Amino acid sequence: KELVWGQDVERHFPRSTCLYDYVLAADVVYAHAFLDQLLTTMEYFCQPGTVLLWANKFRLPSDFEFLDKFNSTFDTTLLAEFPGLAVKVFQAKAKSRHLGKEHKSHY
């Protein structure tokens, strides 16, 4: 099945049958006109208990804008950083809510 960010995700990957322990994303922040759809798709696949591992080279200011949105959408941990390559690796999970308060990101 072809995955197109934000398009027919529920139809092609129904939550009732498509459950994931891990979602891997590497260098996916490149089509800058579609970053909102990318974030929506990441959020869709990350049900409670799913771990998202995302590695990315940060090239443009819009990459960091996406990172800000990513951090506000997920509970995140920076796993590794390679400054000479401008690469960061994150672990993320769906935001937990306890007594109406969100957990903070760790980056």
N, C-alpha and C positions, 0 to 999 in steps of 0.2 A: 504494500500500500504506500502510495506517495504521501508524504507529509508536506503540506503547504501551510505555513504559519498562519494560524487564525482562520483557515477556511475548511469547513466541513469536518472539523476535528472530531466532534461527537459522533458524526455519522460513520467515519472511517475507523475511529478508535473509541468505541463506546466504553464508558467507565464501568459498566456492568461486567464486561469481559476483559478489558485491558487494564490490568493492575500491574504497577511496576514497583519493584523494590528500589531500583536505581534508574536514573535518567542521566545520560552522559551527553555533554554539549562541549564541543571544542571549536574555537574560533568561529562562532556563529554570528558575531556582531559585525556584519559587513554590509548588509543591505539596509542602509540607514533609513530608507523610506518605510521599512517594515518592522522597525524595532518594537512598536507597540504590539503588533501581532505576534512577534517572537515572545515577548513577555507574557502575553495572554496564553500562548501555547505552552510555555514552560509551566505556568501556574496550573493549567488544565491537567497536565500529566503528573504533577506533584500533589498527590493526595496525602492525607495524614500518614506518616510512616515512610513515604518515599524520600530518598536522598538524591538530590540533584548535584552532580559534580560538573562544574563549568570552568573551563580553561579558556583564556582569551588574551590576545595581544591588544593592548590599548594604544590606538594610533591617533584618534581624533577626539576633540572635545565631546562629540556626541557619544563616544564610547563611555566616557565618564558619566554623562547624563543618564545613559542606560544603566550603568552601575548603581547610581543613586536610586533609580526606580526599582531595580533588582533588590537592593538592600531594604527598601521600604515594603516590598512585596513578600520577601522571605526572611526567615531567621538564617543568617549567613555567618560563616566562619571563613576567614582567609586561611587556606591551607599552605600555600606557597607563593612566593613572589620572586621573580627573576628580573630585577631592575634593568640589567644590561639589555634584556630582550623586550622589556615593557610587557611582560607576561605575568598574569595573576591566575591562581587556581583557587576556586571557592567551593565550599560545601554549603548546600542550602536545603532547608526543609520548609514545608508550608508553615506559615506563622501560627503559633499556638496562642490561644487566648485563655487567660486565667483571670477570673473575676473582672472581666471587661478590660484588662490591661494587656497590651501587646508586649512580647519579649523584644528586647533590643538586639540589633545585629552586632556581631563581634568582628569588626574589620578595622 
